[in-house]
Amino acid sequence: MTESLSIWTLMSEATLLVQGVMLILVLASLVSWVMIVQRFQLITAARRELDAFEEDFWSGTDLREIYREVTEREDGAVAPGAEQIFVAGFREFSRLGGASADPDDVLQGVQRAMRVALSREEERLAQNLPFLATVGSTSPYVGLFGTVWGIMNSFRQLATVNQASLATVAPGISEALIATAMGLFAAIPAVVAYNRFSTAVDGLMGRYDTFADEFASILYRSLLSGRRGAGAS
């Protein structure tokens, strides 16, 4: 390829509309990559924190001890994810629990509290995924719009010359095809990342749901055993 037809030259000599399309696609790609890195780090950390908390939870440690350790940290912050779900459920259990409390009412209250925590966690994990989906679905069409516009200009210029040749329309068609390539460059990583992260979020939420159900069952059994013990005495 000659220097006159280098990519940078074609981009700099493109029409303002095509340049605007290219700029939009470049910005969309940059923002997408920032979000991809952020989502990857967040989901990786969430999976690691869930593994660590489940190991601690199923180690046989008393639930009140776990609750005290989680809520009495020096920074005073409860980690999102499984810890947040556990704290929400155990706090509601402590507030409603007691020898005279109805186990079914307590269970419903605990499940409601954990559902709220689950919804917040899902919202946190899925944040920015709609943007990736939008970039993945619209970028090819935005690039195609720039391509169509560039080809239209090429044929308009072709109509003004006496002798048409491939060299006459090649620069315009080349700049138009660059817009299509940039649209695909922005869309493909966004689509791949969206599908991968959506699957990861669904997997994490499934594990959170399982943990919440098992935790609610443990609390419910403790209430039933407490009532039987109180009745026996």
C-alpha positions in Angstrom: 0.0 0.0 0.0 1.4 3.4 -0.9 1.8 6.1 1.6 -1.1 8.1 0.1 -3.4 5.2 0.9 -2.2 4.6 4.5 -4.8 4.1 7.1 -4.0 7.3 9.0 -4.0 9.3 5.8 -7.4 7.9 4.7 -8.8 8.7 8.2 -7.5 12.2 8.2 -8.8 12.9 4.7 -12.2 11.4 5.3 -15.3 13.5 5.4 -16.4 15.1 8.7 -19.3 12.7 9.0 -17.2 9.6 8.5 -14.6 11.0 10.9 -17.3 11.6 13.5 -18.4 8.0 13.1 -14.9 6.8 13.6 -14.5 9.0 16.7 -17.7 7.6 18.2 -16.5 4.0 17.6 -13.1 4.7 19.0 -14.6 6.2 22.2 -17.1 3.3 22.5 -14.2 0.8 22.2 -12.1 2.6 24.8 -15.0 2.8 27.3 -15.9 -0.8 26.6 -12.3 -2.0 27.4 -12.3 0.1 30.6 -15.6 -1.6 31.6 -14.3 -5.0 30.6 -11.3 -4.7 32.8 -13.4 -3.4 35.7 -16.0 -6.2 35.4 -13.3 -8.8 35.1 -11.7 -7.6 38.3 -15.0 -7.3 40.2 -16.3 -10.7 39.2 -13.0 -12.4 39.9 -12.9 -10.8 43.4 -16.6 -11.7 44.0 -15.9 -15.4 43.2 -12.8 -15.4 45.4 -14.7 -13.8 48.3 -17.5 -16.3 48.0 -15.1 -19.3 48.0 -13.4 -17.9 51.2 -16.7 -17.1 53.0 -18.2 -20.5 52.2 -15.2 -22.3 53.4 -15.4 -20.3 56.7 -19.2 -20.8 56.9 -19.1 -24.6 56.5 -16.1 -25.1 58.7 -18.4 -25.5 61.7 -17.8 -22.1 63.3 -20.7 -20.8 65.3 -22.9 -18.5 63.3 -22.9 -15.8 65.9 -19.1 -15.8 65.9 -19.1 -15.4 62.2 -21.6 -12.5 62.4 -19.5 -10.8 65.1 -16.3 -11.2 63.1 -17.9 -9.8 60.0 -19.6 -6.8 61.6 -16.8 -5.9 64.1 -14.0 -5.4 61.6 -11.8 -2.4 62.1 -13.0 -0.7 58.9 -16.6 -1.4 59.8 -17.4 -2.4 56.3 -19.2 -5.6 55.3 -17.9 -7.1 52.1 -20.5 -7.4 49.3 -21.7 -10.7 48.2 -22.1 -13.7 50.5 -21.1 -11.7 53.6 -23.7 -9.1 52.9 -26.4 -11.8 52.4 -25.4 -13.5 55.5 -25.4 -10.3 57.6 -28.8 -9.3 56.2 -30.3 -12.7 57.0 -28.8 -13.1 60.5 -29.6 -9.6 61.5 -33.3 -10.2 60.6 -33.2 -13.5 62.4 -31.8 -11.9 65.6 -34.4 -9.2 65.4 -37.3 -11.5 65.0 -36.0 -14.7 66.7 -36.9 -15.8 70.2 -38.5 -18.7 72.0 -42.0 -17.2 71.5 -41.5 -16.3 67.8 -43.3 -18.2 65.1 -40.6 -20.0 63.0 -42.6 -19.5 59.8 -42.8 -15.7 60.4 -39.1 -15.5 61.2 -38.2 -17.6 58.1 -40.3 -15.3 55.9 -38.6 -12.2 57.4 -35.1 -13.7 56.9 -35.9 -14.7 53.3 -37.2 -11.2 52.5 -34.0 -9.6 53.9 -31.8 -11.9 52.0 -33.8 -11.3 48.8 -33.1 -7.6 49.1 -29.4 -8.3 49.6 -29.4 -10.6 46.6 -31.0 -8.0 44.4 -28.4 -5.4 45.4 -25.6 -7.9 44.7 -27.0 -8.8 41.3 -27.3 -5.1 40.4 -23.7 -4.5 41.5 -22.4 -7.4 39.5 -24.4 -6.7 36.3 -23.6 -3.0 36.3 -22.3 -1.7 32.9 -23.3 -5.0 31.2 -26.1 -3.3 29.3 -23.6 -0.8 27.9 -21.5 -3.6 26.6 -24.5 -5.2 25.0 -25.5 -1.9 23.4 -22.0 -1.4 22.0 -21.9 -4.9 20.7 -25.2 -4.7 19.0 -25.0 -1.1 17.5 -21.4 -0.6 16.6 -21.5 -2.6 13.4 -24.5 -0.6 12.2 -22.8 2.7 13.2 -19.7 1.6 11.2 -22.0 0.5 8.3 -23.6 4.0 8.3 -20.1 5.5 7.9 -19.3 3.0 5.1 -22.5 3.8 3.2 -21.9 7.5 3.5 -18.3 7.2 2.3 -19.3 5.1 -0.7 -22.0 7.6 -1.6 -19.4 10.4 -1.6 -17.1 8.2 -3.8 -19.8 7.7 -6.4 -20.7 11.4 -6.3 -17.1 12.3 -7.0 -17.0 9.7 -9.7 -19.9 11.4 -11.5 -17.8 14.6 -11.7 -14.8 13.2 -13.6 -14.6 12.6 -17.3 -12.8 9.3 -17.2 -13.6 6.9 -14.3 -11.0 4.6 -12.9 -10.5 2.5 -9.8 -7.9 5.0 -8.6 -10.5 7.6 -8.5 -12.9 5.9 -6.1 -10.4 3.8 -4.2 -9.6 6.3 -1.5 -13.3 7.0 -0.7 -14.2 3.3 -0.6 -11.1 2.6 1.5 -12.1 5.2 4.1 -15.6 3.9 4.1 -14.4 0.3 4.7 -12.3 1.5 7.6 -15.5 2.6 9.4 -16.9 -0.9 9.0 -13.7 -2.4 10.4 -13.7 0.0 13.4 -17.4 -1.0 14.0 -16.4 -4.6 14.2 -13.4 -3.9 16.3 -15.6 -2.2 18.9 -18.4 -4.7 18.7 -16.6 -8.1 18.9 -14.8 -7.6 22.2 -18.0 -6.1 23.7 -20.2 -9.0 22.6 -17.6 -11.6 23.8 -17.2 -9.8 27.2 -21.0 -9.4 27.6 -21.7 -13.1 27.0 -18.8 -14.2 29.3 -19.7 -11.8 32.1 -23.4 -12.6 31.9 -22.7 -16.3 32.3 -20.4 -15.5 35.2 -23.0 -13.3 37.0 -25.6 -16.0 36.5 -23.3 -18.6 38.0 -22.5 -16.4 41.0 -26.2 -15.5 41.6 -27.0 -19.2 41.4 -24.4 -19.9 44.2 -25.7 -17.0 46.2 -29.3 -18.3 45.9 -28.2 -21.7 47.0 -26.3 -20.3 50.0 -29.3 -18.2 51.0 -31.6 -21.2 50.9 -29.3 -23.4 52.9 -28.7 -20.6 55.4 -32.4 -20.0 55.8 -32.9 -23.8 56.4 -30.2 -23.8 59.1 -31.9 -20.9 60.9 -35.3 -22.4 60.6 -34.1 -25.7 62.1 -32.5 -23.9 64.9 -35.8 -22.1 65.7 -37.7 -25.4 65.6 -35.2 -27.1 67.9 -35.3 -24.1 70.2 -39.1 -24.3 70.5 -39.0 -28.1 71.1 -36.4 -27.5 73.8 -38.5 -24.7 75.4 -41.6 -27.0 75.3 -39.7 -29.9 76.9 -38.6 -27.8 79.7 
